[in-house]
Amino acid sequence: MSRIGEIERRTQNRIVGLFQDTLSYEYLGDWHDRSDNSNIEKHYLKQYLIRQGYGEPEIKKAVAALTRAAGNQVQSLYDINKEVYSLLRYGVKVSMGAGENY
């Protein structure tokens, strides 16, 4: 591993420790070599949304909107990250039918 890679790995290990020890997050491991790796873990996202009381139709539309925003290859990386953060922070507006409220 190059010197830059070693420094980056040590930094990542410190951040993982912060999230695990201080913030009580569950560490799922290093998935960079995993098949079907994605920046959006749909299974975990769906489980979370179900626990929050959302129904299957709302979950499908919200996950699709988030996946579409994250997979956008037209915008700059900055704009893509800004849109994804906005969806995560403020929620995805999902209407279940024409003329229905979000």
Phi and psi restraints in degrees (range 20) as a CNS / XPLOR table:
assign (resid 1 and name C) (resid 2 and name N)
       (resid 2 and name CA) (resid 2 and name C) 1.0 -71.8 20.0 2
assign (resid 2 and name N) (resid 2 and name CA)
       (resid 2 and name C) (resid 3 and name N) 1.0 165.1 20.0 2
assign (resid 2 and name C) (resid 3 and name N)
       (resid 3 and name CA) (resid 3 and name C) 1.0 -58.6 20.0 2
assign (resid 3 and name N) (resid 3 and name CA)
       (resid 3 and name C) (resid 4 and name N) 1.0 -41.6 20.0 2
assign (resid 3 and name C) (resid 4 and name N)
       (resid 4 and name CA) (resid 4 and name C) 1.0 -64.2 20.0 2
assign (resid 4 and name N) (resid 4 and name CA)
       (resid 4 and name C) (resid 5 and name N) 1.0 -42.2 20.0 2
assign (resid 4 and name C) (resid 5 and name N)
       (resid 5 and name CA) (resid 5 and name C) 1.0 -61.7 20.0 2
assign (resid 5 and name N) (resid 5 and name CA)
       (resid 5 and name C) (resid 6 and name N) 1.0 -38.3 20.0 2
assign (resid 5 and name C) (resid 6 and name N)
       (resid 6 and name CA) (resid 6 and name C) 1.0 -65.6 20.0 2
assign (resid 6 and name N) (resid 6 and name CA)
       (resid 6 and name C) (resid 7 and name N) 1.0 -42.9 20.0 2
assign (resid 6 and name C) (resid 7 and name N)
       (resid 7 and name CA) (resid 7 and name C) 1.0 -64.6 20.0 2
assign (resid 7 and name N) (resid 7 and name CA)
       (resid 7 and name C) (resid 8 and name N) 1.0 -44.4 20.0 2
assign (resid 7 and name C) (resid 8 and name N)
       (resid 8 and name CA) (resid 8 and name C) 1.0 -61.2 20.0 2
assign (resid 8 and name N) (resid 8 and name CA)
       (resid 8 and name C) (resid 9 and name N) 1.0 -42.9 20.0 2
assign (resid 8 and name C) (resid 9 and name N)
       (resid 9 and name CA) (resid 9 and name C) 1.0 -63.8 20.0 2
assign (resid 9 and name N) (resid 9 and name CA)
       (resid 9 and name C) (resid 10 and name N) 1.0 -41.7 20.0 2
assign (resid 9 and name C) (resid 10 and name N)
       (resid 10 and name CA) (resid 10 and name C) 1.0 -62.9 20.0 2
assign (resid 10 and name N) (resid 10 and name CA)
       (resid 10 and name C) (resid 11 and name N) 1.0 -40.7 20.0 2
assign (resid 10 and name C) (resid 11 and name N)
       (resid 11 and name CA) (resid 11 and name C) 1.0 -63.2 20.0 2
assign (resid 11 and name N) (resid 11 and name CA)
       (resid 11 and name C) (resid 12 and name N) 1.0 -45.4 20.0 2
assign (resid 11 and name C) (resid 12 and name N)
       (resid 12 and name CA) (resid 12 and name C) 1.0 -61.5 20.0 2
assign (resid 12 and name N) (resid 12 and name CA)
       (resid 12 and name C) (resid 13 and name N) 1.0 -40.5 20.0 2
assign (resid 12 and name C) (resid 13 and name N)
       (resid 13 and name CA) (resid 13 and name C) 1.0 -62.3 20.0 2
assign (resid 13 and name N) (resid 13 and name CA)
       (resid 13 and name C) (resid 14 and name N) 1.0 -39.5 20.0 2
assign (resid 13 and name C) (resid 14 and name N)
       (resid 14 and name CA) (resid 14 and name C) 1.0 -63.9 20.0 2
assign (resid 14 and name N) (resid 14 and name CA)
       (resid 14 and name C) (resid 15 and name N) 1.0 -41.5 20.0 2
assign (resid 14 and name C) (resid 15 and name N)
       (resid 15 and name CA) (resid 15 and name C) 1.0 -65.9 20.0 2
assign (resid 15 and name N) (resid 15 and name CA)
       (resid 15 and name C) (resid 16 and name N) 1.0 -41.8 20.0 2
assign (resid 15 and name C) (resid 16 and name N)
       (resid 16 and name CA) (resid 16 and name C) 1.0 -60.1 20.0 2
assign (resid 16 and name N) (resid 16 and name CA)
       (resid 16 and name C) (resid 17 and name N) 1.0 -43.9 20.0 2
assign (resid 16 and name C) (resid 17 and name N)
       (resid 17 and name CA) (resid 17 and name C) 1.0 -60.8 20.0 2
assign (resid 17 and name N) (resid 17 and name CA)
       (resid 17 and name C) (resid 18 and name N) 1.0 -41.8 20.0 2
assign (resid 17 and name C) (resid 18 and name N)
       (resid 18 and name CA) (resid 18 and name C) 1.0 -59.4 20.0 2
assign (resid 18 and name N) (resid 18 and name CA)
       (resid 18 and name C) (resid 19 and name N) 1.0 -48.9 20.0 2
assign (resid 18 and name C) (resid 19 and name N)
       (resid 19 and name CA) (resid 19 and name C) 1.0 -65.2 20.0 2
assign (resid 19 and name N) (resid 19 and name CA)
       (resid 19 and name C) (resid 20 and name N) 1.0 -39.5 20.0 2
assign (resid 19 and name C) (resid 20 and name N)
       (resid 20 and name CA) (resid 20 and name C) 1.0 -72.8 20.0 2
assign (resid 20 and name N) (resid 20 and name CA)
       (resid 20 and name C) (resid 21 and name N) 1.0 -51.9 20.0 2
assign (resid 20 and name C) (resid 21 and name N)
       (resid 21 and name CA) (resid 21 and name C) 1.0 -79.9 20.0 2
assign (resid 21 and name N) (resid 21 and name CA)
       (resid 21 and name C) (resid 22 and name N) 1.0 -43.4 20.0 2
assign (resid 21 and name C) (resid 22 and name N)
       (resid 22 and name CA) (resid 22 and name C) 1.0 -88.8 20.0 2
assign (resid 22 and name N) (resid 22 and name CA)
       (resid 22 and name C) (resid 23 and name N) 1.0 -41.3 20.0 2
assign (resid 22 and name C) (resid 23 and name N)
       (resid 23 and name CA) (resid 23 and name C) 1.0 -101.8 20.0 2
assign (resid 23 and name N) (resid 23 and name CA)
       (resid 23 and name C) (resid 24 and name N) 1.0 -1.6 20.0 2
assign (resid 23 and name C) (resid 24 and name N)
       (resid 24 and name CA) (resid 24 and name C) 1.0 60.5 20.0 2
assign (resid 24 and name N) (resid 24 and name CA)
       (resid 24 and name C) (resid 25 and name N) 1.0 35.8 20.0 2
assign (resid 24 and name C) (resid 25 and name N)
       (resid 25 and name CA) (resid 25 and name C) 1.0 -80.7 20.0 2
assign (resid 25 and name N) (resid 25 and name CA)
       (resid 25 and name C) (resid 26 and name N) 1.0 152.2 20.0 2
assign (resid 25 and name C) (resid 26 and name N)
       (resid 26 and name CA) (resid 26 and name C) 1.0 -90.3 20.0 2
assign (resid 26 and name N) (resid 26 and name CA)
       (resid 26 and name C) (resid 27 and name N) 1.0 125.4 20.0 2
assign (resid 26 and name C) (resid 27 and name N)
       (resid 27 and name CA) (resid 27 and name C) 1.0 -88.4 20.0 2
assign (resid 27 and name N) (resid 27 and name CA)
       (resid 27 and name C) (resid 28 and name N) 1.0 123.7 20.0 2
assign (resid 27 and name C) (resid 28 and name N)
       (resid 28 and name CA) (resid 28 and name C) 1.0 -94.3 20.0 2
assign (resid 28 and name N) (resid 28 and name CA)
       (resid 28 and name C) (resid 29 and name N) 1.0 0.4 20.0 2
assign (resid 28 and name C) (resid 29 and name N)
       (resid 29 and name CA) (resid 29 and name C) 1.0 99.5 20.0 2
assign (resid 29 and name N) (resid 29 and name CA)
       (resid 29 and name C) (resid 30 and name N) 1.0 177.0 20.0 2
assign (resid 29 and name C) (resid 30 and name N)
       (resid 30 and name CA) (resid 30 and name C) 1.0 -89.9 20.0 2
assign (resid 30 and name N) (resid 30 and name CA)
       (resid 30 and name C) (resid 31 and name N) 1.0 111.4 20.0 2
assign (resid 30 and name C) (resid 31 and name N)
       (resid 31 and name CA) (resid 31 and name C) 1.0 -103.6 20.0 2
assign (resid 31 and name N) (resid 31 and name CA)
       (resid 31 and name C) (resid 32 and name N) 1.0 16.8 20.0 2
assign (resid 31 and name C) (resid 32 and name N)
       (resid 32 and name CA) (resid 32 and name C) 1.0 -65.4 20.0 2
assign (resid 32 and name N) (resid 32 and name CA)
       (resid 32 and name C) (resid 33 and name N) 1.0 -23.8 20.0 2
assign (resid 32 and name C) (resid 33 and name N)
       (resid 33 and name CA) (resid 33 and name C) 1.0 -100.5 20.0 2
assign (resid 33 and name N) (resid 33 and name CA)
       (resid 33 and name C) (resid 34 and name N) 1.0 1.3 20.0 2
assign (resid 33 and name C) (resid 34 and name N)
       (resid 34 and name CA) (resid 34 and name C) 1.0 -72.5 20.0 2
assign (resid 34 and name N) (resid 34 and name CA)
       (resid 34 and name C) (resid 35 and name N) 1.0 139.1 20.0 2
assign (resid 34 and name C) (resid 35 and name N)
       (resid 35 and name CA) (resid 35 and name C) 1.0 -70.6 20.0 2
assign (resid 35 and name N) (resid 35 and name CA)
       (resid 35 and name C) (resid 36 and name N) 1.0 152.2 20.0 2
assign (resid 35 and name C) (resid 36 and name N)
       (resid 36 and name CA) (resid 36 and name C) 1.0 61.0 20.0 2
assign (resid 36 and name N) (resid 36 and name CA)
       (resid 36 and name C) (resid 37 and name N) 1.0 30.2 20.0 2
assign (resid 36 and name C) (resid 37 and name N)
       (resid 37 and name CA) (resid 37 and name C) 1.0 -71.0 20.0 2
assign (resid 37 and name N) (resid 37 and name CA)
       (resid 37 and name C) (resid 38 and name N) 1.0 140.6 20.0 2
assign (resid 37 and name C) (resid 38 and name N)
       (resid 38 and name CA) (resid 38 and name C) 1.0 -147.5 20.0 2
assign (resid 38 and name N) (resid 38 and name CA)
       (resid 38 and name C) (resid 39 and name N) 1.0 155.4 20.0 2
assign (resid 38 and name C) (resid 39 and name N)
       (resid 39 and name CA) (resid 39 and name C) 1.0 -78.8 20.0 2
assign (resid 39 and name N) (resid 39 and name CA)
       (resid 39 and name C) (resid 40 and name N) 1.0 -10.4 20.0 2
assign (resid 39 and name C) (resid 40 and name N)
       (resid 40 and name CA) (resid 40 and name C) 1.0 -122.2 20.0 2
assign (resid 40 and name N) (resid 40 and name CA)
       (resid 40 and name C) (resid 41 and name N) 1.0 114.9 20.0 2
assign (resid 40 and name C) (resid 41 and name N)
       (resid 41 and name CA) (resid 41 and name C) 1.0 -88.7 20.0 2
assign (resid 41 and name N) (resid 41 and name CA)
       (resid 41 and name C) (resid 42 and name N) 1.0 91.7 20.0 2
assign (resid 41 and name C) (resid 42 and name N)
       (resid 42 and name CA) (resid 42 and name C) 1.0 -58.9 20.0 2
assign (resid 42 and name N) (resid 42 and name CA)
       (resid 42 and name C) (resid 43 and name N) 1.0 -38.8 20.0 2
assign (resid 42 and name C) (resid 43 and name N)
       (resid 43 and name CA) (resid 43 and name C) 1.0 -59.6 20.0 2
assign (resid 43 and name N) (resid 43 and name CA)
       (resid 43 and name C) (resid 44 and name N) 1.0 -49.1 20.0 2
assign (resid 43 and name C) (resid 44 and name N)
       (resid 44 and name CA) (resid 44 and name C) 1.0 -68.8 20.0 2
assign (resid 44 and name N) (resid 44 and name CA)
       (resid 44 and name C) (resid 45 and name N) 1.0 -37.4 20.0 2
assign (resid 44 and name C) (resid 45 and name N)
       (resid 45 and name CA) (resid 45 and name C) 1.0 -64.0 20.0 2
assign (resid 45 and name N) (resid 45 and name CA)
       (resid 45 and name C) (resid 46 and name N) 1.0 -43.7 20.0 2
assign (resid 45 and name C) (resid 46 and name N)
       (resid 46 and name CA) (resid 46 and name C) 1.0 -63.3 20.0 2
assign (resid 46 and name N) (resid 46 and name CA)
       (resid 46 and name C) (resid 47 and name N) 1.0 -43.0 20.0 2
assign (resid 46 and name C) (resid 47 and name N)
       (resid 47 and name CA) (resid 47 and name C) 1.0 -58.1 20.0 2
assign (resid 47 and name N) (resid 47 and name CA)
       (resid 47 and name C) (resid 48 and name N) 1.0 -44.3 20.0 2
assign (resid 47 and name C) (resid 48 and name N)
       (resid 48 and name CA) (resid 48 and name C) 1.0 -62.8 20.0 2
assign (resid 48 and name N) (resid 48 and name CA)
       (resid 48 and name C) (resid 49 and name N) 1.0 -46.1 20.0 2
assign (resid 48 and name C) (resid 49 and name N)
       (resid 49 and name CA) (resid 49 and name C) 1.0 -65.9 20.0 2
assign (resid 49 and name N) (resid 49 and name CA)
       (resid 49 and name C) (resid 50 and name N) 1.0 -34.7 20.0 2
assign (resid 49 and name C) (resid 50 and name N)
       (resid 50 and name CA) (resid 50 and name C) 1.0 -63.1 20.0 2
assign (resid 50 and name N) (resid 50 and name CA)
       (resid 50 and name C) (resid 51 and name N) 1.0 -43.9 20.0 2
assign (resid 50 and name C) (resid 51 and name N)
       (resid 51 and name CA) (resid 51 and name C) 1.0 -62.6 20.0 2
assign (resid 51 and name N) (resid 51 and name CA)
       (resid 51 and name C) (resid 52 and name N) 1.0 -26.3 20.0 2
assign (resid 51 and name C) (resid 52 and name N)
       (resid 52 and name CA) (resid 52 and name C) 1.0 -82.5 20.0 2
assign (resid 52 and name N) (resid 52 and name CA)
       (resid 52 and name C) (resid 53 and name N) 1.0 -5.2 20.0 2
assign (resid 52 and name C) (resid 53 and name N)
       (resid 53 and name CA) (resid 53 and name C) 1.0 97.6 20.0 2
assign (resid 53 and name N) (resid 53 and name CA)
       (resid 53 and name C) (resid 54 and name N) 1.0 11.7 20.0 2
assign (resid 53 and name C) (resid 54 and name N)
       (resid 54 and name CA) (resid 54 and name C) 1.0 -83.4 20.0 2
assign (resid 54 and name N) (resid 54 and name CA)
       (resid 54 and name C) (resid 55 and name N) 1.0 149.0 20.0 2
assign (resid 54 and name C) (resid 55 and name N)
       (resid 55 and name CA) (resid 55 and name C) 1.0 -86.3 20.0 2
assign (resid 55 and name N) (resid 55 and name CA)
       (resid 55 and name C) (resid 56 and name N) 1.0 167.8 20.0 2
assign (resid 55 and name C) (resid 56 and name N)
       (resid 56 and name CA) (resid 56 and name C) 1.0 -58.6 20.0 2
assign (resid 56 and name N) (resid 56 and name CA)
       (resid 56 and name C) (resid 57 and name N) 1.0 -43.4 20.0 2
assign (resid 56 and name C) (resid 57 and name N)
       (resid 57 and name CA) (resid 57 and name C) 1.0 -62.5 20.0 2
assign (resid 57 and name N) (resid 57 and name CA)
       (resid 57 and name C) (resid 58 and name N) 1.0 -41.7 20.0 2
assign (resid 57 and name C) (resid 58 and name N)
       (resid 58 and name CA) (resid 58 and name C) 1.0 -64.7 20.0 2
assign (resid 58 and name N) (resid 58 and name CA)
       (resid 58 and name C) (resid 59 and name N) 1.0 -41.1 20.0 2
assign (resid 58 and name C) (resid 59 and name N)
       (resid 59 and name CA) (resid 59 and name C) 1.0 -63.2 20.0 2
assign (resid 59 and name N) (resid 59 and name CA)
       (resid 59 and name C) (resid 60 and name N) 1.0 -45.8 20.0 2
assign (resid 59 and name C) (resid 60 and name N)
       (resid 60 and name CA) (resid 60 and name C) 1.0 -59.3 20.0 2
assign (resid 60 and name N) (resid 60 and name CA)
       (resid 60 and name C) (resid 61 and name N) 1.0 -44.9 20.0 2
assign (resid 60 and name C) (resid 61 and name N)
       (resid 61 and name CA) (resid 61 and name C) 1.0 -68.1 20.0 2
assign (resid 61 and name N) (resid 61 and name CA)
       (resid 61 and name C) (resid 62 and name N) 1.0 -40.4 20.0 2
assign (resid 61 and name C) (resid 62 and name N)
       (resid 62 and name CA) (resid 62 and name C) 1.0 -66.9 20.0 2
assign (resid 62 and name N) (resid 62 and name CA)
       (resid 62 and name C) (resid 63 and name N) 1.0 -43.9 20.0 2
assign (resid 62 and name C) (resid 63 and name N)
       (resid 63 and name CA) (resid 63 and name C) 1.0 -64.9 20.0 2
assign (resid 63 and name N) (resid 63 and name CA)
       (resid 63 and name C) (resid 64 and name N) 1.0 -39.7 20.0 2
assign (resid 63 and name C) (resid 64 and name N)
       (resid 64 and name CA) (resid 64 and name C) 1.0 -63.2 20.0 2
assign (resid 64 and name N) (resid 64 and name CA)
       (resid 64 and name C) (resid 65 and name N) 1.0 -41.8 20.0 2
assign (resid 64 and name C) (resid 65 and name N)
       (resid 65 and name CA) (resid 65 and name C) 1.0 -65.1 20.0 2
assign (resid 65 and name N) (resid 65 and name CA)
       (resid 65 and name C) (resid 66 and name N) 1.0 -42.0 20.0 2
assign (resid 65 and name C) (resid 66 and name N)
       (resid 66 and name CA) (resid 66 and name C) 1.0 -66.9 20.0 2
assign (resid 66 and name N) (resid 66 and name CA)
       (resid 66 and name C) (resid 67 and name N) 1.0 -42.7 20.0 2
assign (resid 66 and name C) (resid 67 and name N)
       (resid 67 and name CA) (resid 67 and name C) 1.0 -63.4 20.0 2
assign (resid 67 and name N) (resid 67 and name CA)
       (resid 67 and name C) (resid 68 and name N) 1.0 -41.6 20.0 2
assign (resid 67 and name C) (resid 68 and name N)
       (resid 68 and name CA) (resid 68 and name C) 1.0 -62.9 20.0 2
assign (resid 68 and name N) (resid 68 and name CA)
       (resid 68 and name C) (resid 69 and name N) 1.0 -43.0 20.0 2
assign (resid 68 and name C) (resid 69 and name N)
       (resid 69 and name CA) (resid 69 and name C) 1.0 -65.6 20.0 2
assign (resid 69 and name N) (resid 69 and name CA)
       (resid 69 and name C) (resid 70 and name N) 1.0 -42.9 20.0 2
assign (resid 69 and name C) (resid 70 and name N)
       (resid 70 and name CA) (resid 70 and name C) 1.0 -70.6 20.0 2
assign (resid 70 and name N) (resid 70 and name CA)
       (resid 70 and name C) (resid 71 and name N) 1.0 -28.4 20.0 2
assign (resid 70 and name C) (resid 71 and name N)
       (resid 71 and name CA) (resid 71 and name C) 1.0 -91.8 20.0 2
assign (resid 71 and name N) (resid 71 and name CA)
       (resid 71 and name C) (resid 72 and name N) 1.0 3.9 20.0 2
assign (resid 71 and name C) (resid 72 and name N)
       (resid 72 and name CA) (resid 72 and name C) 1.0 -63.5 20.0 2
assign (resid 72 and name N) (resid 72 and name CA)
       (resid 72 and name C) (resid 73 and name N) 1.0 122.0 20.0 2
assign (resid 72 and name C) (resid 73 and name N)
       (resid 73 and name CA) (resid 73 and name C) 1.0 -105.0 20.0 2
assign (resid 73 and name N) (resid 73 and name CA)
       (resid 73 and name C) (resid 74 and name N) 1.0 4.2 20.0 2
assign (resid 73 and name C) (resid 74 and name N)
       (resid 74 and name CA) (resid 74 and name C) 1.0 -89.7 20.0 2
assign (resid 74 and name N) (resid 74 and name CA)
       (resid 74 and name C) (resid 75 and name N) 1.0 -42.3 20.0 2
assign (resid 74 and name C) (resid 75 and name N)
       (resid 75 and name CA) (resid 75 and name C) 1.0 -78.8 20.0 2
assign (resid 75 and name N) (resid 75 and name CA)
       (resid 75 and name C) (resid 76 and name N) 1.0 168.6 20.0 2
assign (resid 75 and name C) (resid 76 and name N)
       (resid 76 and name CA) (resid 76 and name C) 1.0 -73.7 20.0 2
assign (resid 76 and name N) (resid 76 and name CA)
       (resid 76 and name C) (resid 77 and name N) 1.0 160.0 20.0 2
assign (resid 76 and name C) (resid 77 and name N)
       (resid 77 and name CA) (resid 77 and name C) 1.0 -58.0 20.0 2
assign (resid 77 and name N) (resid 77 and name CA)
       (resid 77 and name C) (resid 78 and name N) 1.0 -39.3 20.0 2
assign (resid 77 and name C) (resid 78 and name N)
       (resid 78 and name CA) (resid 78 and name C) 1.0 -59.2 20.0 2
assign (resid 78 and name N) (resid 78 and name CA)
       (resid 78 and name C) (resid 79 and name N) 1.0 -48.2 20.0 2
assign (resid 78 and name C) (resid 79 and name N)
       (resid 79 and name CA) (resid 79 and name C) 1.0 -66.9 20.0 2
assign (resid 79 and name N) (resid 79 and name CA)
       (resid 79 and name C) (resid 80 and name N) 1.0 -37.3 20.0 2
assign (resid 79 and name C) (resid 80 and name N)
       (resid 80 and name CA) (resid 80 and name C) 1.0 -63.7 20.0 2
assign (resid 80 and name N) (resid 80 and name CA)
       (resid 80 and name C) (resid 81 and name N) 1.0 -48.2 20.0 2
assign (resid 80 and name C) (resid 81 and name N)
       (resid 81 and name CA) (resid 81 and name C) 1.0 -61.2 20.0 2
assign (resid 81 and name N) (resid 81 and name CA)
       (resid 81 and name C) (resid 82 and name N) 1.0 -39.2 20.0 2
assign (resid 81 and name C) (resid 82 and name N)
       (resid 82 and name CA) (resid 82 and name C) 1.0 -62.8 20.0 2
assign (resid 82 and name N) (resid 82 and name CA)
       (resid 82 and name C) (resid 83 and name N) 1.0 -43.2 20.0 2
assign (resid 82 and name C) (resid 83 and name N)
       (resid 83 and name CA) (resid 83 and name C) 1.0 -67.8 20.0 2
assign (resid 83 and name N) (resid 83 and name CA)
       (resid 83 and name C) (resid 84 and name N) 1.0 -43.6 20.0 2
assign (resid 83 and name C) (resid 84 and name N)
       (resid 84 and name CA) (resid 84 and name C) 1.0 -62.9 20.0 2
assign (resid 84 and name N) (resid 84 and name CA)
       (resid 84 and name C) (resid 85 and name N) 1.0 -43.9 20.0 2
assign (resid 84 and name C) (resid 85 and name N)
       (resid 85 and name CA) (resid 85 and name C) 1.0 -60.3 20.0 2
assign (resid 85 and name N) (resid 85 and name CA)
       (resid 85 and name C) (resid 86 and name N) 1.0 -42.3 20.0 2
assign (resid 85 and name C) (resid 86 and name N)
       (resid 86 and name CA) (resid 86 and name C) 1.0 -61.2 20.0 2
assign (resid 86 and name N) (resid 86 and name CA)
       (resid 86 and name C) (resid 87 and name N) 1.0 -42.5 20.0 2
assign (resid 86 and name C) (resid 87 and name N)
       (resid 87 and name CA) (resid 87 and name C) 1.0 -65.0 20.0 2
assign (resid 87 and name N) (resid 87 and name CA)
       (resid 87 and name C) (resid 88 and name N) 1.0 -40.5 20.0 2
assign (resid 87 and name C) (resid 88 and name N)
       (resid 88 and name CA) (resid 88 and name C) 1.0 -69.6 20.0 2
assign (resid 88 and name N) (resid 88 and name CA)
       (resid 88 and name C) (resid 89 and name N) 1.0 -40.5 20.0 2
assign (resid 88 and name C) (resid 89 and name N)
       (resid 89 and name CA) (resid 89 and name C) 1.0 -74.4 20.0 2
assign (resid 89 and name N) (resid 89 and name CA)
       (resid 89 and name C) (resid 90 and name N) 1.0 -45.3 20.0 2
assign (resid 89 and name C) (resid 90 and name N)
       (resid 90 and name CA) (resid 90 and name C) 1.0 -107.0 20.0 2
assign (resid 90 and name N) (resid 90 and name CA)
       (resid 90 and name C) (resid 91 and name N) 1.0 -4.7 20.0 2
assign (resid 90 and name C) (resid 91 and name N)
       (resid 91 and name CA) (resid 91 and name C) 1.0 91.9 20.0 2
assign (resid 91 and name N) (resid 91 and name CA)
       (resid 91 and name C) (resid 92 and name N) 1.0 162.2 20.0 2
assign (resid 91 and name C) (resid 92 and name N)
       (resid 92 and name CA) (resid 92 and name C) 1.0 -99.5 20.0 2
assign (resid 92 and name N) (resid 92 and name CA)
       (resid 92 and name C) (resid 93 and name N) 1.0 127.3 20.0 2
assign (resid 92 and name C) (resid 93 and name N)
       (resid 93 and name CA) (resid 93 and name C) 1.0 -80.2 20.0 2
assign (resid 93 and name N) (resid 93 and name CA)
       (resid 93 and name C) (resid 94 and name N) 1.0 114.1 20.0 2
assign (resid 93 and name C) (resid 94 and name N)
       (resid 94 and name CA) (resid 94 and name C) 1.0 -123.8 20.0 2
assign (resid 94 and name N) (resid 94 and name CA)
       (resid 94 and name C) (resid 95 and name N) 1.0 124.0 20.0 2
assign (resid 94 and name C) (resid 95 and name N)
       (resid 95 and name CA) (resid 95 and name C) 1.0 -109.1 20.0 2
assign (resid 95 and name N) (resid 95 and name CA)
       (resid 95 and name C) (resid 96 and name N) 1.0 140.3 20.0 2
assign (resid 95 and name C) (resid 96 and name N)
       (resid 96 and name CA) (resid 96 and name C) 1.0 -86.0 20.0 2
assign (resid 96 and name N) (resid 96 and name CA)
       (resid 96 and name C) (resid 97 and name N) 1.0 -15.8 20.0 2
assign (resid 96 and name C) (resid 97 and name N)
       (resid 97 and name CA) (resid 97 and name C) 1.0 -160.8 20.0 2
assign (resid 97 and name N) (resid 97 and name CA)
       (resid 97 and name C) (resid 98 and name N) 1.0 168.4 20.0 2
assign (resid 97 and name C) (resid 98 and name N)
       (resid 98 and name CA) (resid 98 and name C) 1.0 -61.8 20.0 2
assign (resid 98 and name N) (resid 98 and name CA)
       (resid 98 and name C) (resid 99 and name N) 1.0 129.7 20.0 2
assign (resid 98 and name C) (resid 99 and name N)
       (resid 99 and name CA) (resid 99 and name C) 1.0 82.2 20.0 2
assign (resid 99 and name N) (resid 99 and name CA)
       (resid 99 and name C) (resid 100 and name N) 1.0 0.0 20.0 2
assign (resid 99 and name C) (resid 100 and name N)
       (resid 100 and name CA) (resid 100 and name C) 1.0 -89.4 20.0 2
assign (resid 100 and name N) (resid 100 and name CA)
       (resid 100 and name C) (resid 101 and name N) 1.0 153.9 20.0 2
assign (resid 100 and name C) (resid 101 and name N)
       (resid 101 and name CA) (resid 101 and name C) 1.0 -71.6 20.0 2
assign (resid 101 and name N) (resid 101 and name CA)
       (resid 101 and name C) (resid 102 and name N) 1.0 161.7 20.0 2
